[in-house]
């Protein structure tokens, strides 16, 4: 018997088994399913019987994701330098010129301008990194997933334009992926935890930085549900209202 060859085969087989177990444990290639039409119709009937209106479409996808490591922008130095020149005081968070008034509050930038400017050119950000939200504002996206804390809002006022800008810097996903509850599960979990809802207006999957005051942290997968003009976030792993 060729012991060297047998040893090589055993090592290869062991390695393949080990790779299979690692992939299975980390769920690197999960099978993402879809809600069926029957499930959605049944949910609609239950909602209707309870006098709850469903005014939006339902995302049928079953997601397998992990938490997302992020940092939040807090100084916006490039924007300050572009509009006002170099920051004199490193703790300075409010600036004014003949055209602009800028203030940074809790990682969010508020900029009043006497003239309307394209916000993507103004803040030097890629339009492809944002999607339009249900209310006309823009949400930051990363690898196709919305990050609900990353927002760009433009409000045209009588004498100026107000830009409200919050930037999230995505870092990386954790390796292990886990199944997220479906959109229907999220809706019924919300109804169990928040009584009196009459109209579900928007349901969207994405990521949410639970403690936004933390400069560096993890964004968790959530279902953002707009109901009766209020915004709710349902944890995609636990089903709990954040």
N, C-alpha and C positions, 0 to 999 in steps of 0.2 A: 504493500500500500504506500502511495506517495504522501507521506505525512505533511510535507511542505505545501502541497497542493490542497490537501484537506484543511490545513490550517488557514490558508488564504480564503477558501470558500466559506469557512466558518466565520471569519472576520467580516467578509462581505455581507453574509446573511445577517449577522448580528448588527452591523451598521445600518442595513436596510430596515430592520425591525426597530432600531432606536430612532431612525428618522421618522418612521411611520408613527411611533408613539409620541414623539415631540410635536409633529404636525397635528395629531389628533388632540393632544392636550392643549396646545396653544390655539387650536381652531384656526389655523392659517388659511385654510381653503374651505370655509363654511358654505353650505348649500343655502343660498338665499331664496326663500319661497315667496309666494304671493297670496294675498287674501283672495278668496273666491268671490264670484258675483253673488252666490247664495249667501255667504257670510255678510256681505255688505248690505244686501237687501233685507236680511233678517234684522240687522242692526237698525236700519232705517225704519222698519216697522215698529220695533221696540221704542225707538225715539218718538215716532209719531203717536203711538199709543199713550205716551207720557207727555204729550203736548210740547215736545221739544223739536224745534225746527233745525234741519241740517242744510245750511245755505252754501255749502262748498263741496268740492269733490274730495274723495278719500284716496290717500296714497296707499296703494295696495301692497307695496314692498315690505318684506320682513328683513330688517337690517341686522347685520352682524358687524359690530364696531368695537372700538376700545376708547378709553379716555384720550383726550388730546392735550398735550403739554403746550402751554401758551405763555406769553408775556404780554402785558398791556403797555401801550405807549403812554408815557407820562409827561415828557418834556416837549415833544414836537419841535426839536431844535432846528430841523431843516426848514420847516414852515416859518418859524420865527425869524430865522436868518434871512430867508427869501423876502419876507415882507417888511422886516424892521432892521435888518442888519444883525450884527453879533449881539447875543444876550450879555448885558453888562453884569447883572447880578444873577448868579446861578439859581437863586431861589425866586427870581421874579416870574410871576405868572400872569401879569397883565401888561398889555402894551397898547399904545395908541399912536396913530398918525393922522394926517389930513384925510386919508381914505379909509383906514381900517381901525377897528377896535377889537382886540383879541384878549380873551381870558381863558385860562385853563383851570377847570374845577373838577376834582376827583377823576383824573385821567380823561376828561372830555374837553375838547376844544370848542369854544364858542367864538365865532368870527363874524363881526358885522362889517359889511362892505358897502360903500356908497354906490358901487356899480356891480351889476351881476357879472360873474365870471364862471366859465365852465369849472365845476368843482374838481373834476379829475385832473385838469391842467393846473388849477390853483393849488391843490394839495399834492400834485405829482404822484398820483396813484393810478394803477391800471384799471380801466373800465371792466376788463374781463374778470377782475377779482371781486366784482360786485354784481348783485342781482337786484331787480326792483321788487320791493315788498308790496303787500296788499294795500298799504296806505300811501304809496307813492314815494316813500323813502327808499334808501338803498341799504342792503345788508352785505357784509363781507362774506366771501366764500373761500373755502380751502378744500381742494380736491373734490369740488362739487358739493360739499356740505356747507350750508349756511352756518355762520358763527353769529348768533343773535346779538352779542354784545358789540360787535363791530358795525357801527351804524354811520350813515351819512344822510343828514336831513337838511333840506334846503327850504327856507321859508322866505318868500318875497313879501316884504313889508312896505309900508307907505313910502319911506324915504331911504330904505336900504334893503340889503339882502342878508339874512342871517343863515350862517352855515353852522351846523352842529355836527361835530366829527369825532368819532371814537375809533381808534385803530387798535386791532389785536394783531400780535405777531405770533403766528402758529409755529410751533417747533417740531414736534413729532407725535405720532400716535404710539401708544403702548403696543407691545407685540401681541399679547393675547386678545383675541376678539370674542365678544359675548353677544348672544342674541338679545335684541332690543324688543320690547313689547310692541305690538302692532298699533296702528293708528286707532283702530276700534277699541282695543284694550285701554289705550290712553284716554279716549273719550269717556268710557264708562268709569274708569278710575277717577277722572275729574268729577263726574256727576256724583259719585259716591262721597267725595270729599268736599264738594262745593255745591250746596243745595240751591235750588231756585233758578238754575240756568234755563233759559227759554230758547236761545238761538245760538247755534254753533256756526261761526262765520268764517273761520279759517283754521286749518290744521296743517302744520308743517314740521318736518323732522330736521333737526340740526344740533348744534352744540351751544352750551350755555355755561358761562363762567359764574358759578354760584356766588362766590365772594368776589365782587368786582374790585374791591379796594385792595386786594392782594395783587402786587405787581407781577408776580410769577405764580402760576398755579396750573390747575387742570380744568379743562372744559369738559363737561359731562354731556353725553347724548341725551337729548330731550325731545319731546313733542311739544311744540308751542301751539297752544290752542287759544284762539280769540273767540270769546263767547260773551254776548251782550255788551260788546265793545270793551271788555276787559281782557287783559292778556295773562295767560296762565302757562306755567312750565311744568310738564309732567316728566319726572325722571325716567329715562328709557330703560333703566335696569330694575329699579325698585317699584316703579309705578306710582310713587308718592309725589304729591304736589310740592314743588320747590318754593 
